[in-house]
Amino acid sequence: MDVQTLTYLFVGLSFALYIGIAVWSRAASTREFYVAGGHVHPIANGMATAADWMSAASFISMAGIIAFMGYDGTVYLMGWTGGYVLLALLLAPYLRKFGQFTVPDFIGTRYYSNTARVVAVASLIVVSFTYIAGQMRGVGIVFSQFLNVDINLGVMIGMAVVFMYAVLGGMKGITYTQVAQYCVLIFAYLVPAIFISLLITDNPVPQLGLGSDVADGSGMSVLDKLDNTLVGLGFGPYTEGTKSTVDVFAITLALMVGTAGLPHVIVRFFTVPKVSDARRSAGYALLFIALLYTTAPAVGAFARLNFVETVHDTQYSEIDPWFRSWEDIGLIGWLDKNHDGAIQYGPGAPFEGRPSFSEARGLLGERKVVNVPAAGPNEVYVDRDIMVLANPEIASLPGWVIALVAAGAVAAALSTAAGLLLVISASVSHDLIKNTFARQITDRQELLYARLAAAVAIGVAGYLGINPPGFVAQVVAFAFGLAAASLFPAIMMGIFSRRMNREGAIAGMVSGLLFTFCYIVYFKFVAPQHNSADHWWFGISPEGIGALGALLNFIVAIMVSWFTPAVPEQIRTLVESIRVPRSTGEVSGST
Amino acid sequence: MTDRDNAQSYGARAYWRANLKLTAVLLAIWFVVSFGFGILLVEPLNRITFFGFKLGFWWAQQGSIYMFVLLIFVYTVCMHRLDRKYDVHEDPDTEEPRGD
């Protein structure tokens, strides 16, 4: 069978599995729809959390980003894992004890205020929608590259599948689908990584292969060789960064705190039966995530080494076929600036912007790039996203591995999209409709609203996937900054401070959110020409400003709480009860 | 307040203090392995070679993540003991039946 047929088969089979699970696990009550009835086993919840968390960005883009950033890629590796420590130690067990359905539920109840609840819903919706548009786009891209269907048709197929299991099954359907999706995606990530590690270092474990010697008899380790090769081409060494220490620090912190404040991750810990399960489950979640996140830096380094060695100073007429197939899709572009028929690779942009091609082909059969050439010697444009997707081809792996990677990438994008859709629909139906505007509706009506909200949210997400606003890619990283600056401090103080009151929490959330939002908008959209370390506050880039926003949230909240009325007695009792695992009867459960 | 409530809230307060202490210790380790070894001290550590890695680079891209996983499991075990020591663990009788 050819790769195309295999890919259809693998992706088709995985879809059949997901829909089968959806039909088997239909949600019958709001409790099942929002938190899967609270019956999910901690290990299953760990897998579901891992799939929920690892999006198209983790699966497709991250190793590529690390490949080209080297040490600086650390911000994503530590930032997107370290947050689970904060989540496990500071939030998850207490929120599970509180035992409601949504994050705004906690904030609204703890701060005895519908205003606080609505502010939380607003933050949640902004954060989740910026995140979800990228996921639907990811589904479309995978479809178009592996199945030769139109990107828009790909987005619509993805919408239809998510609709089936998210609207029917709610959290229950999503949870068990995500368990399956985790298995598909981790297998699809590890298999090519193991093959490539064997190919380059003779060591089958990528995490160890990264520190091993290259299997070409040179006796150099992978990282030394990569450092030498890149320095030889005029790049900085791979193992040293170019970002300032303060910026690396701030971005890592913002991503960690943001991770702990992301509603679709937090809500997963509402689905386990007990407080102790919430703690264990966070450990399993991070273990399953770490499996991919410790492999990614190895994949990145191998891919970069492989890429440089295959491409640099190679005659175009003798280049490996994968180079041409990605050139055909437009994610690689080559401009023979010195007219020697060979490809030179080096630092700096080869030409201005993304490549645009004319219809004509050059003498060697290459696609003609019509962009204005840039000054440096580099002749190659390469889209960072192709590293994971092209790796199996670069390493000449069999067709079924390529098909597997396609199924894995789709699983990663769909699982995250579904998790996000669920928190959006739950916060609309539960927090806005049930708890703010129409308190008298029955459980059945609320369930209907939840399904409607999920359907509408899928429609909006699909629209954003088909017509992506130009800024989506830039904004996804900022979802973390916003979550860090608004939700995390409010939740944490709600647990660890008995004195934090309504006024303080609202003032803190609003100031953190506004500050972070304005800083990002100023440097990204209003005055992008100033977006450099000379103009940043304390040398912190817009990506890392969420760390400062969170700090501001804490400071404002504490100061305001000193000058405003104290917390009512029943709220102090509530805080004391969520700090203790054993139920005393008044808080736990829902109905 | 009855005597029983008093006793309970005294126990709960001691439990909470022990909990805060544990959390603070683990978060200090969390900070040292990630922000300390992986970012602030990365240059001096990079002069040391560790299984083919520069040590600072290893902490940044591998070691810190292993430590994060370990920290959560250590927390889980220690909290389990604290829950029992202060007798605030969840009663197995009130646990809801599993769905599967």
Interface residues (C-beta under 8 A of the other chain):
Chain A: A36 G37 G38 H39 V40 H41 I66 Y71 G73 T74 L77 M78 T81 G82 Y84 V85 L86 A88 L89 L90 P93 Q207 L208 L210 G211 S212 D213 S221 V222 L223 T239 E240 T245 V248 F249 T252 L253 P273 K274 V275 S276 R279 R280 A282 G283 L286 L287 A290 Y293 T294 P297 E576 R579 V580 P581 R582 S583
Chain B: S9 A12 Y15 W16 N19 T23 L26 L27 W30 S34 F35 G38 I39 L40 V42 N46 F50 F51 G52 F53 K54 F57 W58 A60 Q61 Q62 S64 I65 Y66 F68 V69 L71 I72 F73 Y75 T76 M79 H80 D83 V88 H89 E90 D91 T94 E95 E96 P97 R98 G99 D100
